[in-house]
Amino acid sequence: MSQTAKLKIKLFADGADLVGISEMAKNPSISGFTTNPTLMKKAGVSDYKAFALQALQIVPDRPVSFEVFADDFPTMEKQAFEIASWGKNVNVKIPVMNTKGEFAGPLIKTLSHSGVKVNVTALMTIDQVRAVEENLSGDTESIVSVFAGRIADTGVDPLPVMEEAVRILKRKPKAELIWASPRELLNIFQADSVGCHIITATNDILNKMSLVGKDLHRFSIETVEMFYKDATAAGFKIQV
């Protein structure tokens, strides 16, 4: 059995380019999709709802997450119910706090207990995971996105954090944990090893799945060949 076939974790594609979403939608190993306002801005999206509805036409059969973008909770709530109405496979991304640092717990509770499938995003601490879990309905599917990649960017090992997050969310069987913002393909195997339900990754990371199990000696030769060909093509010369 190949290494990828042994994976229990679900792969979600993270992006806001409709061409890229379409390409990933053809891949049966991709179980869902996530977006965020930053990725949408980078992709040149100008009409939020039009983009979302196009994405949902491409992906009618797997979860797709779209994020609210207001900074006050009453407006977030209105946006959340509107976004949820766009499709049965929609998860509404709610930031764990607003820009003032105010916890979104009451909003998360209202939405989750109203049947909205939330994707609570931008978590980075165990205390945040505990607080979010307490506000999730046990009857509604939900996702909790812990930004393991950003935790690692600070020099902190995210594995113990993610392992504890998995344990906490067992109290809510309909809640799934996402390893968010991965930095390399290895993170998929790390996330799987601690029991994360989902990892969401950009297409450039997901496209490296073809390298899994590659012979490292062969990979070394190919790397040397690349350096040699590029030096030759550039016309580099050293007088010796």
MDAnalysis code that builds the backbone (N, CA, C; Angstrom):
import MDAnalysis as mda
import numpy as np

u = mda.Universe.empty(720, n_residues=240, atom_resindex=np.repeat(np.arange(240), 3), trajectory=True)
u.add_TopologyAttr("name", ["N", "CA", "C"] * 240)
u.add_TopologyAttr("resid", np.arange(1, 241))
u.add_TopologyAttr("resname", ["MET", "SER", "GLN", "THR", "ALA", "LYS", "LEU", "LYS", "ILE", "LYS", "LEU", "PHE", "ALA", "ASP", "GLY", "ALA", "ASP", "LEU", "VAL", "GLY", "ILE", "SER", "GLU", "MET", "ALA", "LYS", "ASN", "PRO", "SER", "ILE", "SER", "GLY", "PHE", "THR", "THR", "ASN", "PRO", "THR", "LEU", "MET", "LYS", "LYS", "ALA", "GLY", "VAL", "SER", "ASP", "TYR", "LYS", "ALA", "PHE", "ALA", "LEU", "GLN", "ALA", "LEU", "GLN", "ILE", "VAL", "PRO", "ASP", "ARG", "PRO", "VAL", "SER", "PHE", "GLU", "VAL", "PHE", "ALA", "ASP", "ASP", "PHE", "PRO", "THR", "MET", "GLU", "LYS", "GLN", "ALA", "PHE", "GLU", "ILE", "ALA", "SER", "TRP", "GLY", "LYS", "ASN", "VAL", "ASN", "VAL", "LYS", "ILE", "PRO", "VAL", "MET", "ASN", "THR", "LYS", "GLY", "GLU", "PHE", "ALA", "GLY", "PRO", "LEU", "ILE", "LYS", "THR", "LEU", "SER", "HIS", "SER", "GLY", "VAL", "LYS", "VAL", "ASN", "VAL", "THR", "ALA", "LEU", "MET", "THR", "ILE", "ASP", "GLN", "VAL", "ARG", "ALA", "VAL", "GLU", "GLU", "ASN", "LEU", "SER", "GLY", "ASP", "THR", "GLU", "SER", "ILE", "VAL", "SER", "VAL", "PHE", "ALA", "GLY", "ARG", "ILE", "ALA", "ASP", "THR", "GLY", "VAL", "ASP", "PRO", "LEU", "PRO", "VAL", "MET", "GLU", "GLU", "ALA", "VAL", "ARG", "ILE", "LEU", "LYS", "ARG", "LYS", "PRO", "LYS", "ALA", "GLU", "LEU", "ILE", "TRP", "ALA", "SER", "PRO", "ARG", "GLU", "LEU", "LEU", "ASN", "ILE", "PHE", "GLN", "ALA", "ASP", "SER", "VAL", "GLY", "CYS", "HIS", "ILE", "ILE", "THR", "ALA", "THR", "ASN", "ASP", "ILE", "LEU", "ASN", "LYS", "MET", "SER", "LEU", "VAL", "GLY", "LYS", "ASP", "LEU", "HIS", "ARG", "PHE", "SER", "ILE", "GLU", "THR", "VAL", "GLU", "MET", "PHE", "TYR", "LYS", "ASP", "ALA", "THR", "ALA", "ALA", "GLY", "PHE", "LYS", "ILE", "GLN", "VAL"])
u.atoms.positions = np.array([
    [0.846, -1.196, 0.000],
    [0.000, 0.000, 0.000],
    [0.886, 1.252, 0.000],
    [0.556, 2.244, -0.845],
    [1.350, 3.459, -0.919],
    [1.143, 4.301, 0.332],
    [2.094, 5.233, 0.560],
    [1.995, 6.098, 1.733],
    [0.724, 6.936, 1.711],
    [0.352, 7.432, 0.530],
    [-0.840, 8.276, 0.439],
    [-2.111, 7.465, 0.666],
    [-2.115, 6.214, 0.256],
    [-3.299, 5.377, 0.441],
    [-3.561, 5.106, 1.916],
    [-2.532, 5.206, 2.755],
    [-2.678, 4.954, 4.183],
    [-3.230, 6.169, 4.932],
    [-3.244, 7.325, 4.276],
    [-3.700, 8.544, 4.940],
    [-5.190, 8.474, 5.261],
    [-5.539, 8.851, 6.488],
    [-6.939, 8.934, 6.882],
    [-7.462, 10.363, 6.783],
    [-6.550, 11.315, 6.781],
    [-6.922, 12.724, 6.777],
    [-7.551, 13.126, 5.452],
    [-8.502, 14.058, 5.506],
    [-9.137, 14.574, 4.291],
    [-8.344, 15.773, 3.772],
    [-8.160, 15.828, 2.467],
    [-7.435, 16.929, 1.827],
    [-8.421, 17.968, 1.307],
    [-8.260, 19.207, 1.742],
    [-9.043, 20.326, 1.228],
    [-8.098, 21.242, 0.446],
    [-8.570, 21.757, -0.674],
    [-7.784, 22.699, -1.470],
    [-8.109, 24.123, -1.032],
    [-7.084, 24.916, -0.817],
    [-7.228, 26.283, -0.325],
    [-6.852, 27.255, -1.436],
    [-7.809, 28.065, -1.871],
    [-7.506, 29.019, -2.935],
    [-8.753, 29.752, -3.390],
    [-8.552, 30.723, -4.283],
    [-9.679, 31.512, -4.767],
    [-9.591, 31.755, -6.267],
    [-8.776, 30.950, -6.926],
    [-8.671, 31.026, -8.384],
    [-9.614, 29.987, -8.979],
    [-10.593, 30.427, -9.752],
    [-11.620, 29.508, -10.252],
    [-11.038, 28.432, -11.158],
    [-9.992, 28.766, -11.897],
    [-9.344, 27.757, -12.738],
    [-8.705, 26.690, -11.866],
    [-8.009, 27.136, -10.823],
    [-7.379, 26.195, -9.907],
    [-8.402, 25.349, -9.167],
    [-9.515, 25.966, -8.768],
    [-10.585, 25.226, -8.093],
    [-11.147, 24.170, -9.026],
    [-11.332, 24.550, -10.288],
    [-11.853, 23.607, -11.280],
    [-10.913, 22.427, -11.476],
    [-9.618, 22.704, -11.513],
    [-8.627, 21.627, -11.682],
    [-8.663, 20.673, -10.491],
    [-8.711, 21.234, -9.286],
    [-8.727, 20.401, -8.087],
    [-10.041, 19.643, -7.933],
    [-11.131, 20.222, -8.445],
    [-12.437, 19.566, -8.346],
    [-12.472, 18.262, -9.143],
    [-11.581, 18.151, -10.132],
    [-11.511, 16.923, -10.931],
    [-10.758, 15.814, -10.215],
    [-10.097, 16.165, -9.116],
    [-9.286, 15.211, -8.376],
    [-10.131, 14.562, -7.280],
    [-10.416, 13.286, -7.372],
    [-11.276, 12.639, -6.372],
    [-10.680, 12.582, -4.975],
    [-9.376, 12.825, -4.857],
    [-8.757, 12.792, -3.535],
    [-8.965, 14.097, -2.768],
    [-9.493, 15.131, -3.434],
    [-9.783, 16.403, -2.779],
    [-11.201, 16.351, -2.228],
    [-11.316, 16.472, -0.910],
    [-12.611, 16.283, -0.237],
    [-13.364, 17.571, 0.037],
    [-12.726, 18.725, -0.175],
    [-13.394, 19.987, 0.085],
    [-12.522, 21.160, -0.309],
    [-13.058, 22.358, -0.117],
    [-12.378, 23.580, -0.549],
    [-12.553, 24.680, 0.491],
    [-11.518, 25.504, 0.648],
    [-11.588, 26.665, 1.526],
    [-11.081, 27.894, 0.782],
    [-11.584, 29.036, 1.195],
    [-11.144, 30.323, 0.643],
    [-10.993, 31.290, 1.814],
    [-10.482, 32.462, 1.537],
    [-10.519, 33.550, 2.516],
    [-10.386, 34.873, 1.763],
    [-10.718, 35.994, 2.404],
    [-10.675, 37.280, 1.701],
    [-9.306, 37.636, 1.139],
    [-8.230, 37.239, 1.821],
    [-6.892, 37.549, 1.336],
    [-6.612, 36.819, 0.026],
    [-6.957, 35.532, -0.023],
    [-6.769, 34.768, -1.261],
    [-7.649, 35.314, -2.375],
    [-8.863, 35.738, -2.035],
    [-9.770, 36.287, -3.052],
    [-9.228, 37.599, -3.610],
    [-8.700, 38.448, -2.737],
    [-8.097, 39.705, -3.197],
    [-6.921, 39.419, -4.121],
    [-6.085, 38.464, -3.717],
    [-4.913, 38.101, -4.520],
    [-5.322, 37.574, -5.884],
    [-6.453, 36.874, -5.944],
    [-6.936, 36.302, -7.206],
    [-7.697, 37.311, -8.056],
    [-7.865, 38.531, -7.537],
    [-8.538, 39.573, -8.306],
    [-10.053, 39.520, -8.237],
    [-10.601, 38.843, -7.229],
    [-12.056, 38.762, -7.083],
    [-12.588, 40.133, -6.667],
    [-13.614, 40.610, -7.372],
    [-14.201, 41.908, -7.037],
    [-15.652, 41.771, -6.566],
    [-16.342, 40.741, -7.024],
    [-17.731, 40.503, -6.631],
    [-17.770, 39.231, -5.786],
    [-17.879, 39.410, -4.481],
    [-17.778, 38.274, -3.545],
    [-18.822, 37.205, -3.839],
    [-20.093, 37.603, -3.904],
    [-21.166, 36.623, -4.077],
    [-21.084, 35.942, -5.437],
    [-20.783, 36.710, -6.479],
    [-20.686, 36.116, -7.819],
    [-19.591, 35.060, -7.858],
    [-18.450, 35.369, -7.231],
    [-17.365, 34.392, -7.170],
    [-17.810, 33.137, -6.429],
    [-18.460, 33.339, -5.280],
    [-18.879, 32.200, -4.467],
    [-19.857, 31.307, -5.227],
    [-20.810, 31.904, -5.907],
    [-21.797, 31.112, -6.640],
    [-21.150, 30.361, -7.806],
    [-20.159, 30.978, -8.435],
    [-19.423, 30.274, -9.495],
    [-18.659, 29.086, -8.919],
    [-18.018, 29.303, -7.779],
    [-17.269, 28.222, -7.130],
    [-18.194, 27.071, -6.759],
    [-19.389, 27.399, -6.297],
    [-20.337, 26.362, -5.896],
    [-20.903, 25.605, -7.102],
    [-20.940, 26.254, -8.248],
    [-21.330, 25.540, -9.474],
    [-20.257, 24.527, -9.849],
    [-19.002, 24.900, -9.647],
    [-17.886, 23.994, -9.942],
    [-17.844, 22.850, -8.933],
    [-18.141, 23.188, -7.669],
    [-18.058, 22.199, -6.586],
    [-19.415, 22.093, -5.877],
    [-20.352, 21.335, -6.454],
    [-21.674, 21.223, -5.834],
    [-21.783, 20.097, -4.809],
    [-20.733, 19.274, -4.720],
    [-20.865, 18.010, -3.990],
    [-19.887, 17.845, -2.836],
    [-19.105, 18.889, -2.535],
    [-18.133, 18.824, -1.447],
    [-18.173, 20.125, -0.657],
    [-17.763, 20.114, 0.608],
    [-17.815, 21.336, 1.412],
    [-16.953, 22.453, 0.831],
    [-17.485, 23.670, 0.874],
    [-16.740, 24.858, 0.455],
    [-16.930, 25.918, 1.542],
    [-15.834, 26.509, 1.990],
    [-15.892, 27.516, 3.057],
    [-15.704, 28.920, 2.493],
    [-16.613, 29.827, 2.890],
    [-16.509, 31.248, 2.556],
    [-16.577, 32.043, 3.855],
    [-15.789, 33.105, 3.925],
    [-15.620, 33.825, 5.193],
    [-16.404, 35.128, 5.243],
    [-16.964, 35.427, 6.419],
    [-17.526, 36.758, 6.648],
    [-16.362, 37.753, 6.702],
    [-16.672, 39.012, 6.469],
    [-15.574, 39.991, 6.460],
    [-15.902, 41.266, 7.225],
    [-17.045, 41.312, 7.911],
    [-17.350, 42.454, 8.777],
    [-16.483, 42.373, 10.024],
    [-16.444, 43.462, 10.784],
    [-15.635, 43.465, 12.015],
    [-16.496, 43.603, 13.262],
    [-17.799, 43.800, 13.090],
    [-18.706, 43.829, 14.241],
    [-19.611, 42.602, 14.167],
    [-19.942, 42.053, 15.307],
    [-20.628, 40.772, 15.348],
    [-22.054, 40.792, 14.792],
    [-22.855, 41.853, 14.986],
    [-24.188, 41.864, 14.373],
    [-24.132, 41.774, 12.843],
    [-23.182, 42.484, 12.230],
    [-23.061, 42.420, 10.776],
    [-22.495, 41.078, 10.340],
    [-21.536, 40.548, 11.112],
    [-21.030, 39.199, 10.822],
    [-22.179, 38.193, 10.794],
    [-23.082, 38.308, 11.761],
    [-24.198, 37.367, 11.837],
    [-25.071, 37.442, 10.583],
    [-25.379, 38.664, 10.146],
    [-26.184, 38.828, 8.940],
    [-25.464, 38.252, 7.729],
    [-24.168, 38.532, 7.611],
    [-23.387, 37.983, 6.504],
    [-23.360, 36.463, 6.559],
    [-23.235, 35.916, 7.748],
    [-23.142, 34.457, 7.908],
    [-24.409, 33.766, 7.428],
    [-25.564, 34.284, 7.812],
    [-26.815, 33.662, 7.377],
    [-26.995, 33.798, 5.863],
    [-26.561, 34.919, 5.298],
    [-26.638, 35.092, 3.842],
    [-25.732, 34.103, 3.131],
    [-24.484, 33.996, 3.583],
    [-23.539, 33.068, 2.955],
    [-24.040, 31.634, 3.073],
    [-24.583, 31.276, 4.226],
    [-25.086, 29.914, 4.433],
    [-26.217, 29.577, 3.464],
    [-26.953, 30.590, 3.044],
    [-28.093, 30.362, 2.147],
    [-27.669, 30.047, 0.716],
    [-26.389, 30.203, 0.401],
    [-25.924, 29.998, -0.968],
    [-25.822, 28.534, -1.362],
    [-25.788, 27.637, -0.397],
    [-25.703, 26.217, -0.743],
    [-25.655, 25.332, 0.489],
    [-26.162, 24.113, 0.354],
    [-26.166, 23.173, 1.477],
    [-24.759, 22.694, 1.830],
    [-23.822, 22.852, 0.892],
    [-22.450, 22.401, 1.141],
    [-21.534, 23.533, 1.596],
    [-22.136, 24.651, 2.020],
    [-21.355, 25.818, 2.443],
    [-21.041, 25.752, 3.936],
    [-19.770, 25.987, 4.263],
    [-19.352, 26.274, 5.632],
    [-19.049, 27.765, 5.715],
    [-19.535, 28.406, 6.749],
    [-19.313, 29.841, 6.914],
    [-18.130, 30.048, 7.858],
    [-17.091, 30.688, 7.344],
    [-15.901, 30.933, 8.161],
    [-16.126, 32.156, 9.057],
    [-15.947, 31.920, 10.342],
    [-16.070, 32.969, 11.353],
    [-14.720, 33.116, 12.051],
    [-14.111, 34.290, 12.032],
    [-12.842, 34.451, 12.740],
    [-13.053, 34.290, 14.238],
    [-12.081, 33.720, 14.915],
    [-12.208, 33.453, 16.342],
    [-12.382, 34.732, 17.153],
    [-11.976, 35.855, 16.583],
    [-12.144, 37.159, 17.228],
    [-12.210, 38.225, 16.152],
    [-12.612, 39.433, 16.551],
    [-12.555, 40.546, 15.603],
    [-11.233, 41.279, 15.761],
    [-11.048, 42.378, 15.035],
    [-9.757, 43.069, 15.076],
    [-9.497, 43.748, 16.416],
    [-10.524, 43.859, 17.240],
    [-10.352, 44.442, 18.584],
    [-9.955, 43.375, 19.608],
    [-9.866, 42.117, 19.149],
    [-9.521, 41.035, 20.060],
    [-10.704, 40.497, 20.843],
    [-11.917, 40.855, 20.446],
    [-13.130, 40.404, 21.139],
    [-13.516, 39.014, 20.628],
    [-13.666, 38.064, 21.539],
    [-13.960, 36.673, 21.207],
    [-15.331, 36.545, 20.540],
    [-15.382, 35.737, 19.489],
    [-16.613, 35.568, 18.711],
    [-17.518, 34.466, 19.258],
    [-17.289, 34.040, 20.499],
    [-18.037, 32.932, 21.069],
    [-19.551, 33.044, 20.978],
    [-20.157, 34.170, 21.405],
    [-21.619, 34.277, 21.330],
    [-22.145, 34.139, 19.903],
    [-21.412, 34.700, 18.928],
    [-21.828, 34.570, 17.532],
    [-21.709, 33.122, 17.066],
    [-20.601, 32.480, 17.412],
    [-20.406, 31.076, 17.048],
    [-21.540, 30.232, 17.619],
    [-21.897, 30.491, 18.858],
    [-22.975, 29.738, 19.514],
    [-24.308, 29.956, 18.810],
    [-24.626, 31.205, 18.504],
    [-25.888, 31.515, 17.817],
    [-25.979, 30.803, 16.480],
    [-24.916, 30.895, 15.695],
    [-24.934, 30.301, 14.361],
    [-24.984, 28.779, 14.431],
    [-24.100, 28.197, 15.232],
    [-24.013, 26.743, 15.311],
    [-25.312, 26.135, 15.832],
    [-25.918, 26.769, 16.826],
    [-27.175, 26.256, 17.373],
    [-28.366, 26.569, 16.468],
    [-28.149, 27.409, 15.451],
    [-29.190, 27.673, 14.456],
    [-29.060, 26.764, 13.239],
    [-28.072, 25.879, 13.269],
    [-27.895, 24.942, 12.166],
    [-26.929, 25.394, 11.094],
    [-26.252, 26.539, 11.291],
    [-25.261, 27.000, 10.321],
    [-23.963, 26.216, 10.539],
    [-23.436, 25.655, 9.462],
    [-22.173, 24.909, 9.545],
    [-21.020, 25.912, 9.518],
    [-20.481, 26.183, 10.695],
    [-19.408, 27.181, 10.791],
    [-18.048, 26.529, 10.587],
    [-17.127, 27.347, 10.125],
    [-15.708, 27.006, 10.087],
    [-15.021, 28.120, 10.869],
    [-14.752, 27.859, 12.134],
    [-14.152, 28.890, 12.977],
    [-12.660, 28.938, 12.668],
    [-12.184, 30.117, 12.306],
    [-10.857, 30.219, 11.702],
    [-9.908, 31.122, 12.486],
    [-8.626, 30.973, 12.172],
    [-7.541, 31.801, 12.720],
    [-7.204, 31.484, 14.165],
    [-7.523, 30.262, 14.632],
    [-7.133, 29.857, 15.980],
    [-5.649, 29.509, 16.023],
    [-5.024, 29.812, 17.165],
    [-3.613, 29.471, 17.329],
    [-3.252, 28.998, 18.734],
    [-4.224, 28.956, 19.636],
    [-3.919, 28.522, 21.002],
    [-4.921, 27.465, 21.468],
    [-4.493, 26.679, 22.429],
    [-5.371, 25.661, 23.016],
    [-6.539, 26.324, 23.739],
    [-6.295, 27.444, 24.407],
    [-7.383, 28.149, 25.093],
    [-8.476, 28.547, 24.104],
    [-8.075, 28.966, 22.905],
    [-9.065, 29.314, 21.882],
    [-9.863, 28.087, 21.451],
    [-9.188, 26.957, 21.303],
    [-9.882, 25.730, 20.912],
    [-10.911, 25.346, 21.965],
    [-10.529, 25.412, 23.237],
    [-11.457, 25.087, 24.326],
    [-12.675, 26.019, 24.299],
    [-12.419, 27.307, 24.136],
    [-13.511, 28.285, 24.154],
    [-14.458, 28.081, 22.977],
    [-13.905, 27.782, 21.805],
    [-14.744, 27.546, 20.619],
    [-15.571, 26.278, 20.814],
    [-14.929, 25.212, 21.293],
    [-15.648, 23.938, 21.496],
    [-16.857, 24.125, 22.400],
    [-16.717, 24.939, 23.427],
    [-17.816, 25.156, 24.368],
    [-19.016, 25.826, 23.717],
    [-18.797, 26.534, 22.619],
    [-19.879, 27.270, 21.958],
    [-20.463, 26.552, 20.744],
    [-19.882, 25.434, 20.368],
    [-20.392, 24.686, 19.225],
    [-21.563, 23.807, 19.631],
    [-22.539, 23.708, 18.752],
    [-23.654, 22.789, 18.970],
    [-23.189, 21.365, 18.715],
    [-23.644, 20.453, 19.532],
    [-23.315, 19.050, 19.306],
    [-24.126, 18.426, 18.199],
    [-25.117, 19.177, 17.676],
    [-26.020, 18.638, 16.653],
    [-25.726, 19.149, 15.249],
    [-24.796, 20.075, 15.131],
    [-24.512, 20.692, 13.827],
    [-23.064, 20.435, 13.435],
    [-22.852, 20.068, 12.180],
    [-21.489, 19.881, 11.686],
    [-20.723, 21.197, 11.781],
    [-19.456, 21.112, 12.139],
    [-18.637, 22.317, 12.238],
    [-17.179, 21.968, 11.974],
    [-16.408, 23.014, 11.711],
    [-14.974, 22.878, 11.471],
    [-14.261, 23.897, 12.350],
    [-13.132, 23.482, 12.904],
    [-12.285, 24.383, 13.688],
    [-10.912, 24.412, 13.015],
    [-10.503, 25.587, 12.552],
    [-9.255, 25.728, 11.799],
    [-8.156, 26.309, 12.687],
    [-7.190, 25.467, 13.025],
    [-6.035, 25.922, 13.803],
    [-4.872, 26.130, 12.843],
    [-4.290, 27.311, 12.870],
    [-3.262, 27.685, 11.899],
    [-1.894, 27.156, 12.328],
    [-1.731, 25.853, 12.157],
    [-0.500, 25.186, 12.582],
    [0.728, 25.765, 11.891],
    [0.588, 26.129, 10.629],
    [1.722, 26.683, 9.891],
    [2.203, 27.995, 10.488],
    [1.272, 28.838, 10.891],
    [1.656, 30.115, 11.496],
    [2.233, 29.911, 12.891],
    [1.715, 28.904, 13.610],
    [2.318, 28.572, 14.903],
    [3.779, 28.191, 14.694],
    [4.038, 27.351, 13.690],
    [5.412, 26.925, 13.398],
    [6.292, 28.102, 12.985],
    [5.702, 29.091, 12.313],
    [6.460, 30.271, 11.897],
    [7.053, 31.031, 13.090],
    [6.479, 30.832, 14.277],
    [6.978, 31.533, 15.467],
    [8.032, 30.722, 16.214],
    [8.387, 29.558, 15.665],
    [9.379, 28.705, 16.307],
    [8.785, 27.723, 17.298],
    [7.452, 27.637, 17.342],
    [6.765, 26.719, 18.244],
    [6.334, 25.474, 17.469],
    [6.575, 24.311, 18.040],
    [6.171, 23.050, 17.425],
    [4.648, 22.939, 17.488],
    [3.954, 22.877, 16.349],
    [2.493, 22.815, 16.385],
    [1.932, 21.434, 16.710],
    [2.754, 20.390, 16.658],
    [2.237, 19.034, 16.844],
    [1.549, 18.831, 18.202],
    [2.158, 19.240, 19.321],
    [1.452, 19.071, 20.595],
    [0.157, 19.871, 20.668],
    [0.166, 21.049, 20.050],
    [-1.044, 21.880, 20.026],
    [-2.159, 21.167, 19.280],
    [-1.827, 20.627, 18.112],
    [-2.838, 19.967, 17.290],
    [-3.326, 18.676, 17.943],
    [-2.417, 17.975, 18.596],
    [-2.793, 16.736, 19.276],
    [-3.793, 17.020, 20.398],
    [-3.549, 18.082, 21.147],
    [-4.464, 18.461, 22.224],
    [-5.789, 18.965, 21.661],
    [-5.735, 19.677, 20.534],
    [-6.964, 20.164, 19.898],
    [-7.846, 19.002, 19.459],
    [-7.232, 17.956, 18.934],
    [-7.988, 16.757, 18.556],
    [-8.702, 16.188, 19.785],
    [-7.994, 16.123, 20.893],
    [-8.574, 15.564, 22.123],
    [-9.759, 16.402, 22.597],
    [-9.616, 17.717, 22.566],
    [-10.683, 18.614, 23.028],
    [-11.936, 18.468, 22.173],
    [-11.760, 18.397, 20.868],
    [-12.907, 18.364, 19.961],
    [-13.632, 17.026, 19.955],
    [-13.068, 16.021, 20.606],
    [-13.778, 14.746, 20.718],
    [-15.074, 14.895, 21.511],
    [-15.167, 15.972, 22.272],
    [-16.403, 16.233, 23.021],
    [-17.554, 16.591, 22.080],
    [-17.224, 17.024, 20.867],
    [-18.233, 17.379, 19.885],
    [-17.978, 16.524, 18.631],
    [-18.567, 15.333, 18.561],
    [-18.280, 14.393, 17.470],
    [-18.551, 14.934, 16.067],
    [-19.392, 15.972, 15.962],
    [-19.668, 16.529, 14.633],
    [-18.712, 17.662, 14.260],
    [-17.750, 17.938, 15.138],
    [-16.746, 18.969, 14.856],
    [-15.490, 18.319, 14.291],
    [-14.912, 18.944, 13.269],
    [-13.683, 18.443, 12.658],
    [-12.586, 19.491, 12.783],
    [-11.369, 19.013, 12.985],
    [-10.215, 19.902, 13.129],
    [-9.453, 19.999, 11.819],
    [-9.182, 21.240, 11.414],
    [-8.347, 21.496, 10.235],
    [-6.943, 21.919, 10.686],
    [-5.937, 21.286, 10.087],
    [-4.551, 21.789, 10.148],
    [-4.458, 22.820, 9.033],
    [-4.467, 24.078, 9.403],
    [-4.492, 25.156, 8.413],
    [-3.100, 25.743, 8.197],
    [-2.926, 26.396, 7.086],
    [-1.697, 27.074, 6.664],
    [-0.465, 26.173, 6.676],
    [-0.544, 24.978, 6.090],
    [0.657, 24.138, 6.032],
    [1.733, 24.796, 5.188],
    [2.976, 24.472, 5.504],
    [4.109, 25.068, 4.806],
    [4.799, 24.099, 3.857],
    [4.568, 22.805, 4.042],
    [5.223, 21.807, 3.203],
    [4.400, 20.522, 3.197],
    [4.698, 19.666, 2.244],
    [3.954, 18.427, 2.088],
    [4.034, 17.549, 3.335],
    [5.172, 17.574, 4.025],
    [5.335, 16.774, 5.231],
    [4.235, 17.037, 6.239],
    [3.703, 18.282, 6.257],
    [2.658, 18.629, 7.214],
    [1.418, 17.754, 7.067],
    [1.150, 17.266, 5.854],
    [-0.002, 16.376, 5.649],
    [0.164, 15.113, 6.482],
    [1.366, 14.548, 6.478],
    [1.625, 13.326, 7.220],
    [1.681, 13.604, 8.728],
    [2.173, 14.783, 9.110],
    [2.183, 15.152, 10.521],
    [0.753, 15.326, 11.041],
    [-0.069, 16.001, 10.253],
    [-1.456, 16.214, 10.648],
    [-2.196, 14.890, 10.777],
    [-1.947, 13.992, 9.854],
    [-2.574, 12.671, 9.891],
    [-2.132, 11.901, 11.131],
    [-0.862, 12.041, 11.499],
    [-0.310, 11.259, 12.609],
    [-0.927, 11.627, 13.950],
    [-1.403, 12.884, 14.104],
    [-1.996, 13.292, 15.379],
    [-3.517, 13.202, 15.367],
    [-4.075, 12.779, 14.250],
    [-5.514, 12.555, 14.189],
    [-6.343, 13.720, 13.698],
    [-5.710, 14.733, 13.074],
    [-6.497, 15.811, 12.473],
    [-7.451, 15.223, 11.436],
    [-8.624, 15.799, 11.350],
    [-9.602, 15.302, 10.393],
    [-9.328, 15.800, 8.977],
    [-8.824, 17.047, 8.875],
    [-8.678, 17.727, 7.590],
    [-7.377, 18.513, 7.583],
    [-6.755, 18.612, 6.408],
    [-5.709, 19.607, 6.196],
    [-6.076, 20.370, 4.941],
    [-5.979, 21.688, 5.009],
    [-6.277, 22.496, 3.826],
    [-4.981, 23.109, 3.319],
    [-4.715, 22.921, 2.041],
    [-3.428, 23.339, 1.476],
    [-3.628, 23.978, 0.114],
    [-2.719, 24.859, -0.233],
    [-2.758, 25.487, -1.548],
    [-2.387, 24.460, -2.620],
    [-2.734, 24.774, -3.849],
    [-2.502, 23.834, -4.952],
    [-1.031, 23.482, -5.125],
    [-0.131, 24.440, -4.851],
    [1.290, 24.144, -5.057],
    [1.775, 23.058, -4.104],
    [1.203, 22.996, -2.891],
    [1.559, 21.920, -1.965],
    [0.879, 20.622, -2.374],
    [-0.407, 20.692, -2.705],
    [-1.144, 19.483, -3.088],
    [-0.560, 18.844, -4.342],
    [-0.035, 19.672, -5.246],
    [0.545, 19.130, -6.480],
    [1.832, 18.338, -6.226],
    [2.406, 18.490, -5.029],
    [3.613, 17.738, -4.695],
    [3.304, 16.306, -4.249],
    [2.019, 15.962, -4.180],
    [1.660, 14.616, -3.740],
    [2.262, 13.554, -4.655],
    [2.515, 13.918, -5.889],
    [3.110, 12.958, -6.821],
    [4.539, 12.584, -6.421],
    [5.151, 13.394, -5.544],
    [6.526, 13.118, -5.104],
    [6.589, 12.108, -3.956],
    [5.454, 11.830, -3.342],
    [5.452, 10.928, -2.182],
    [5.970, 9.552, -2.589],
    [6.979, 9.079, -1.873],
    [7.564, 7.779, -2.158],
    [8.652, 7.804, -3.215],
    [8.973, 8.974, -3.736],
    [9.985, 9.085, -4.791],
    [11.355, 8.630, -4.273],
    [12.087, 7.939, -5.091],
    [13.431, 7.490, -4.725],
    [14.334, 8.706, -4.522],
    [14.928, 8.846, -3.356],
    [15.700, 10.044, -3.031],
    [17.014, 10.122, -3.799],
    [17.600, 8.973, -4.138],
    [18.805, 8.995, -4.963],
    [18.483, 9.560, -6.338],
    [17.376, 9.105, -6.925],
    [16.944, 9.610, -8.232],
    [16.639, 11.103, -8.144],
    [16.009, 11.515, -7.033],
    [15.659, 12.920, -6.824],
    [16.927, 13.767, -6.740],
    [17.974, 13.221, -6.118],
    [19.251, 13.925, -6.005],
    [19.870, 14.140, -7.377],
    [19.858, 13.108, -8.210],
    [20.397, 13.221, -9.570],
    [19.637, 14.280, -10.357],
    [18.297, 14.251, -10.252],
    [17.477, 15.217, -10.998],
    [17.767, 16.652, -10.546],
    [18.062, 16.821, -9.273],
    [18.386, 18.152, -8.769],
    [19.722, 18.640, -9.324],
    [20.715, 17.753, -9.357],
    [22.016, 18.098, -9.937],
    [21.864, 18.418, -11.423],
    [21.059, 17.634, -12.123],
    [20.815, 17.879, -13.542],
    [20.189, 19.250, -13.758],
    [19.266, 19.639, -12.878],
    [18.622, 20.944, -12.990],
    [19.650, 22.068, -12.856],
    [20.524, 21.957, -11.838],
    [21.539, 22.981, -11.648],
    [22.460, 23.071, -12.867],
    [22.854, 21.901, -13.386],
    [23.757, 21.863, -14.534],
    [23.107, 22.500, -15.757],
    [21.877, 22.118, -16.051],
    [21.185, 22.644, -17.235],
    [20.963, 24.142, -17.125],
    [20.614, 24.615, -15.928],
    [20.351, 26.047, -15.761],
    [21.649, 26.857, -15.882],
    [22.749, 26.327, -15.360],
    [24.018, 27.026, -15.487],
    [24.441, 27.094, -16.948],
    [24.236, 25.988, -17.669],
    [24.585, 25.957, -19.083],
    [23.725, 26.901, -19.884],
    [22.394, 26.888, -19.608],
    [21.472, 27.751, -20.340],
    [21.750, 29.228, -20.083],
    [22.237, 29.539, -18.877],
    [22.544, 30.930, -18.534],
    [23.868, 31.375, -19.124],
    [24.652, 30.441, -19.655],
    [25.926, 30.789, -20.257],
    [26.989, 31.175, -19.256],
    [26.891, 30.671, -18.048],
    [27.879, 31.019, -17.017],
    [29.266, 30.491, -17.397],
    [30.271, 31.297, -17.115],
    [31.651, 30.878, -17.390],
    [32.549, 31.343, -16.247],
    [33.527, 30.507, -15.911],
    [34.554, 30.866, -14.928],
    [35.900, 30.562, -15.571],
    [36.721, 31.568, -15.650],
    [38.047, 31.368, -16.227],
    [38.924, 30.610, -15.225],
    [39.418, 29.444, -15.651],
    [40.288, 28.643, -14.785],
    [41.599, 28.344, -15.481],
])
